[in-house]
Amino acid sequence: MTARLASLAALAGTLLICVLIGWHVGVKVAFLRGNIVTPLYTILVSSYVLSRFVLAAFYRAPRDAGLTPYVAIVVPAFNEGAAVARTIHSCMALDYPADRMELVVVNDGSTDDTWERMLAAAADYPRGAVRCVDLGENLGKRAAMAAGIRATSAEILVFVDSDSMPAPGAVRKLVQGFADPRVGAISGLTYVRNAETNTLTRMQAARYYVSFQLLKSAESVLGAVTCCSGCFAAYRRAAVAPLLDRWEHQRFLGTACTYGDDRALTNRVVKAGWITRYDSEAEAWTDAPDRYRKFFRQQLRWKKSWSREGPLLLSHVWRSRTRALPSVAVQTCAGLLSPIVIGLTLARTVVGGHSPLIYFLGLYLVSMGYALVYRTLRNDGMWLYAFLGTFFYIAFSPQLLWAIARIRDGKWGTRAVDEDAPPAYPRVVAPTGAVRDG
């Protein structure tokens, strides 16, 4: 009863925060007369945040339709020797009919013992249960994913990162959304497995949870989840096959795209007219960066991906998923304005002597809203990190300018690849064993 009352109190607090955010918009617009950019940004962000709360309230996870389509779990791996065996074993322990599932693990030219560990883990199961493919050289995650797709004829393609672990019933739950023939892709819910390591991982764990349960829930209601998580997501083969080559060899500003593989694939699926959903009951766990340098590199990679794919999505969503246009437009415009507004706020504070309090009041309210959402849905004592994490992530907003400036530079991607490398076509992928390509 006490826990229920606490959750109700958190929910009431969230509603109050929404009202205060609306009030804050009026105050800020009146306070900053003559300054066009900041009030415009305030209106955009506030409308976006409030709409997330409203839309997420209408979210419902896909119902169990009793589906068991033929599924291929594709695990691309590069220098993940310590984690890939664990992922293989977790996938093989899934609660899904063995005769309706296959596991394809792709070694993207690892320089450590990833290939050997793949083979050793595969040897623990009947011959052919785990199909191992070696690309022979490092061609990039996108090429490894494409090789995995070509290695199977499965109706549903489930992608699992090599450091991720789906829950036993996750795949069975994830595929239920495909009962709707309009659905082309579904993202699962990812938790941070190493959340208790330090403050950085705790903030990421809270951020992950709020992003999935609030932002992706809202996007799912609109039928346009903008990025199906690479940690754990499923695609319908019919949605992916026609665009596979174009996605694999995507170029932007004359340069091969070596990052943002999952967002780019989701983007193309939406562009083709398919619905993309989120399933909050299909759970998986992954490891988050526990060092700030690694976190910085990850965030730069993600911002480069977003700064490329966000405007591309906006360019076609008006016809491919019209109902999501306002959401995508506001998200894109506000995201691009964010570092500019922070710079203007600091400049007005230093040069003009204006107090930044009115700006930080809005940020405080949004942070409290996220924290209360976390507290309402998940009472594990980490809601404070959802609050702190919002300020932490906002501090990284100026990084977007650096990401845009370096958008043609692929060396900060997950892998450096040869732009002129041939496509990753395994010579033979035998259903009864491991195959090395090359």
Helices and strands as residue ranges (DSSP letters): H 2-31, H 37-56, E 71-77, H 81-92, G 98-100, E 101-107, H 114-122, E 130-134, H 141-150, E 156-160, E 165-166, H 170-174, G 175-179, E 183-192, H 199-210, I 211-216, H 217-221, E 232-236, H 237-240, G 241-243, H 244-248, E 251-252, E 255-256, H 261-271, E 275-286, H 292-320, G 322-324, H 325-350, H 357-377, H 383-395, H 399-405, E 435-436
